[in-house]
Amino acid sequence: MAEEWGTANVLRPGAVPAGWRHRRTAVRVGIHRGYEFLDVDDLATHQVLTRELAPGLASLGYAELDTGVVRGPDRRVTRLLAQWAYEQENEDGYGTFAGIGIARG
């Protein structure tokens, strides 16, 4: 494939110059200070979400939330978790979380 792309005058994957990308940027997104990511691999997060999402989890057949459930094949769980995170608001009525992720450490 790389040979074909080379003869077709197409850049190889990973070879797009930064300047080319920057000139074509339509939108830049930043995260304001004070917003956090919801760490879905953290034990404390599992405990809070197990309590907060208890009715929804039970309706899906789960007694508690843990890494196996979060990373499992049941996308209904991740949609439930994402909806809960999206609906959380700070005292000013804005969303609490910048996104959902895992801690790197």
N, C-alpha and C positions, 0 to 999 in steps of 0.2 A: 504494500500500500504506500509506504514512504517513497518508493521509487516512482510509482505512478503520480503521486502528488508533486514530486520534484519536476517531472516532465510536463505537468499540467500548469506550471507556474503558480502553484498554491503553496502558501507557507506551511511548514511542518508544524504539527501540534507543539505548543510551547514556544514557538518562534515569533509570535506576534509582538512587535516592539511596543514598549510602554507608551511612547509618544502617539502611536496610532490609536491605542485604546483611549488615552486621555483626550484626544481631539474628538472622539466620538461619544464621550460620556454625556448622557442626557440628564442624569439625576445623581446626586451624591447624597448618601444617607449617613447620618451620624447618630450617636447615642448620647443623650444628655446625661450629665452627671446626676447621680441619684437613682438612675434606673439600673436594675440588676437583671441577670439572667436567672431563670428558675432552673436550678441544678437538679435534674431528674435522676441522678445517680446517688444523691446524698441521702443517708439514712434519716436524718431529721426531716428532709423534704418528704420522704416516703411516709413518715409518721403523720405529718400534717395533712398530706393529701389523702391518706387512708381515712382519716377522720372527716375531712371536708367533702370527699367524693364518695362516702360510704353508700348512700342509696344507689348512685349510678354504678359503682363497682359491683354491688350486690346484684343489681339487675343484669349485669353481664356475667355473673357467676364467680366473682372474685371477692374474697374476704378482706384482702389487704393488697396494697400496692408495694411492689418491690422491683428490683432491677429486672428480674425475669419477666414480670408482667409488662413493665414499661417497654422493654426491648423485644417482647414476644410478637407473634404474628397477628394478634388481635388489634387491628387499627381502631376499633371502637374505643379502646382504652386511651390511645394517644389522642383521639379526637375529643374525648371527655376531658382529658387533662388540658389540652390546648384551649378548649372552651372556657374552662375554669380560669386558667391563667389570663385569657383575654378579658374576662369579665371583672378582674380585680382592679380596683381603682384606688388612687391615693386620695388624700383629703381635698385636693383641688379638682377631683373628678377625672383625672387623667389615668391612663393605664399604669399599672405598677411595674410590669416587667418589660424589658427590652426584647426578650425572647426566651426560648427554652433551649437549654444546652446541658452540657456536662462539664464538670470542672476538669481542668488539665493540671496534673500535679506530679 
